[in-house]
Amino acid sequence: MAILKDKKVVIIGDRDGIPGDAIAACVETAGGDVVFSSTECFV
């Protein structure tokens, strides 16, 4: 079952939390299409 099948996803990860690349891997596994992924530092 692909929860995010055919959905476009924008990802903003956190440097001290979960990085964008890790979230992108999960989204792609769930069937989503990652259009933008970034890891930022929120201070």
Backbone torsions as a table, in degrees:
resi	resn	phi	psi	omega
1	MET	NA	124.5	179.6
2	ALA	-103.1	103.5	-176.9
3	ILE	-63.3	-39.9	-176.3
4	LEU	-102.8	23.0	-176.1
5	LYS	-54.9	128.2	177.7
6	ASP	63.2	22.4	176.4
7	LYS	-102.9	142.0	174.6
8	LYS	-89.3	136.6	-175.1
9	VAL	-131.3	135.1	173.0
10	VAL	-110.2	128.9	-174.2
11	ILE	-119.7	130.4	171.7
12	ILE	-125.2	105.7	-179.9
13	GLY	-89.9	172.0	-178.6
14	ASP	-117.4	133.8	-178.2
15	ARG	-59.4	-40.3	-178.4
16	ASP	-91.2	-3.8	179.9
17	GLY	-116.0	-119.4	179.9
18	ILE	-101.1	118.9	-179.1
19	PRO	-68.8	155.3	-178.4
20	GLY	-57.6	-37.0	-179.5
21	ASP	-62.2	-37.9	179.5
22	ALA	-68.6	-41.0	178.0
23	ILE	-65.9	-40.6	179.7
24	ALA	-60.9	-40.2	178.8
25	ALA	-62.4	-40.6	178.9
26	CYS	-67.5	-41.0	-179.6
27	VAL	-64.2	-43.0	179.4
28	GLU	-65.0	-36.7	176.7
29	THR	-64.5	-34.2	179.8
30	ALA	-82.5	1.7	174.8
31	GLY	97.4	3.9	-178.6
32	GLY	-81.8	162.4	178.7
33	ASP	-111.1	109.7	-178.6
34	VAL	-79.9	115.8	179.8
35	VAL	-96.6	-21.5	177.4
36	PHE	-156.3	135.8	177.8
37	SER	-141.3	132.1	179.9
38	SER	-147.5	152.2	173.4
39	THR	-117.4	120.7	-175.8
40	GLU	-115.0	162.8	176.4
41	CYS	-110.8	111.6	-179.7
42	PHE	-98.0	113.1	-178.6
43	VAL	-118.2	NA	NA
